[in-house]
Amino acid sequence: MAKMAASLLESGEDAFRKVFKFYRRRNPPPDYSQVIDFSTGVPSDKIVPAKLDLAAVTDAEAARVGLQPVRDWRAFGLQGYPGFIFISNPFLPGSQPSWVRQCLKTYPQKPNVCNLDMHMSPSETQDIWGKSVHSLSVRSSAKREPKTLLERLRWVTLGYHYNWDTKTYSTNHYTPFPADLHSLSLQITAACGFPGFNAEAGILNYYRSDSSLGIHVDESELDHSRPLLSLSFGQSAIFLLGGVCRQDAPTAMFMHSGDMMVMSGQSRLLYHAVPRILPAPQGHMASVMEGCGLSLQDSSGVEAVSEEDWAVCCRYIQSSRVNVTVRQVLGPGQSFPETPSSHQRTDAGQTAGYHDRAADGESEKRKRSSSCDSDDAQT
């Protein structure tokens, strides 16, 4: 990766942007040989084992949120990125479908906030799933039809709702954080050495095959001592992790369905981006697709998904990726300042950090794209 980045810097453009554009390129397609794939187990001088706290989460606690025993997790770190932990799909067989359904059916429901609220009335966005399920269930792939509300979904915010204009959170824009996602986040972060993590804000991003996420740093939260958690479902993505400045060449890695990342310590405030969504390797999607038909363990608190719901979820994730980021906004004893201030560095030159090349005629979405998507279409 360092050799490739060096070869790309001849024009004087910063290292991160050059690598981003390299992987974003469509013609000719980029070479993926330098992209780290944690799922393969292929040795790399860049990959190091990550130490987990095996005693922090019991097998029963892990199973209740659909996770394997922590001793079976495949967790890695990266040389030069202290505090970064990559966990390669620790979900139990049959549990990913439940989380996919939550992301598509439950979390977009009111009182949570989504991009469609920017230009539609509350009654129109009240039941995004219900208003989309029939069309997605019977649609013929050969016939071009108008996009459903679910297909037009780009982001959903949970808990403390992120303000895209001021790039802040506030006490007067809050709805209860989903208990199941809070529990999942608590177990993951505890196993990674962060007991007592309080999931206070979540952002879901819905990526189509031609979407990307611009170069940015997540620093809107008031407490940076707590980690940033990222979960990926559906199609795969290339994730770029850089340094504290744009001149630091990023490291590229694949994120597949079920993969998780924890950014903490010195890695909490690093530049990162997603230049490309890719078709998931056949084996990865097969494990997700087949999972719905499996009987979940009796000790699992993850609810089984009906055949009807899974048919819709399957159709969606066959061409899309859903990413969930969870954050603790406030530290112990902290409160929001009376006058909000911006806490987010973004790539102002990057056209709308979260690109939607599939034009759906949403003029309001385009108008707000630079504020709504460069910041928290966050991986």
Stockholm file with secondary structure:
# STOCKHOLM 1.0

chainA/1-379         MAKMAASLLESGEDAFRKVFKFYRRRNPPPDYSQVIDFSTGVPSDKIVPAKLDLAAVTDAEAARVGLQPVRDWRAFGLQGYPGFIFISNPFLPGSQPSWVRQCLKTYPQKPNVCNLDMHMSPSETQDIWGKSVHSLSVRSSAKREPKTLLERLRWVTLGYHYNWDTKTYSTNHYTPFPADLHSLSLQITAACGFPGFNAEAGILNYYRSDSSLGIHVDESELDHSRPLLSLSFGQSAIFLLGGVCRQDAPTAMFMHSGDMMVMSGQSRLLYHAVPRILPAPQGHMASVMEGCGLSLQDSSGVEAVSEEDWAVCCRYIQSSRVNVTVRQVLGPGQSFPETPSSHQRTDAGQTAGYHDRAADGESEKRKRSSSCDSDDAQT
#=GR chainA/1-379 SS CHHHHHHTCTTCCCHHHHHHHHHHCCSSCCCCTTSBCGGGCCCCTTEEECCCCTTSSCHHHHHHTTBCCGGGCCEEEETTCTTEEEECCCBCTTTHHHHHHIIIIITTSTTSEEGGGGTSCTTTTTTTTTTTHHHHHHCCTTSCCCCCHHHHCCEEEEEBCCBTTTTBCCTTSBCCCCHHHHHHHHHHHHHTTCTTCCCCEEEEEEECTTCBEEEECCCCSSCTTSCEEEEEEESEEEEEECCSSTTSCCEEEEECTTCEEEECGGGTTCCEEEEEEECCCHHHHHHHHHHTTSCCCTTCCCCCCCHHHHHHHHHHHTTCEEEEEEECCCCTTCCCCSSCCCCCCBCTTSSCSSBCCSCCCCHHHHHHHHHHHHHHSCC
#=GC SS_cons         CHHHHHHTCTTCCCHHHHHHHHHHCCSSCCCCTTSBCGGGCCCCTTEEECCCCTTSSCHHHHHHTTBCCGGGCCEEEETTCTTEEEECCCBCTTTHHHHHHIIIIITTSTTSEEGGGGTSCTTTTTTTTTTTHHHHHHCCTTSCCCCCHHHHCCEEEEEBCCBTTTTBCCTTSBCCCCHHHHHHHHHHHHHTTCTTCCCCEEEEEEECTTCBEEEECCCCSSCTTSCEEEEEEESEEEEEECCSSTTSCCEEEEECTTCEEEECGGGTTCCEEEEEEECCCHHHHHHHHHHTTSCCCTTCCCCCCCHHHHHHHHHHHTTCEEEEEEECCCCTTCCCCSSCCCCCCBCTTSSCSSBCCSCCCCHHHHHHHHHHHHHHSCC
//
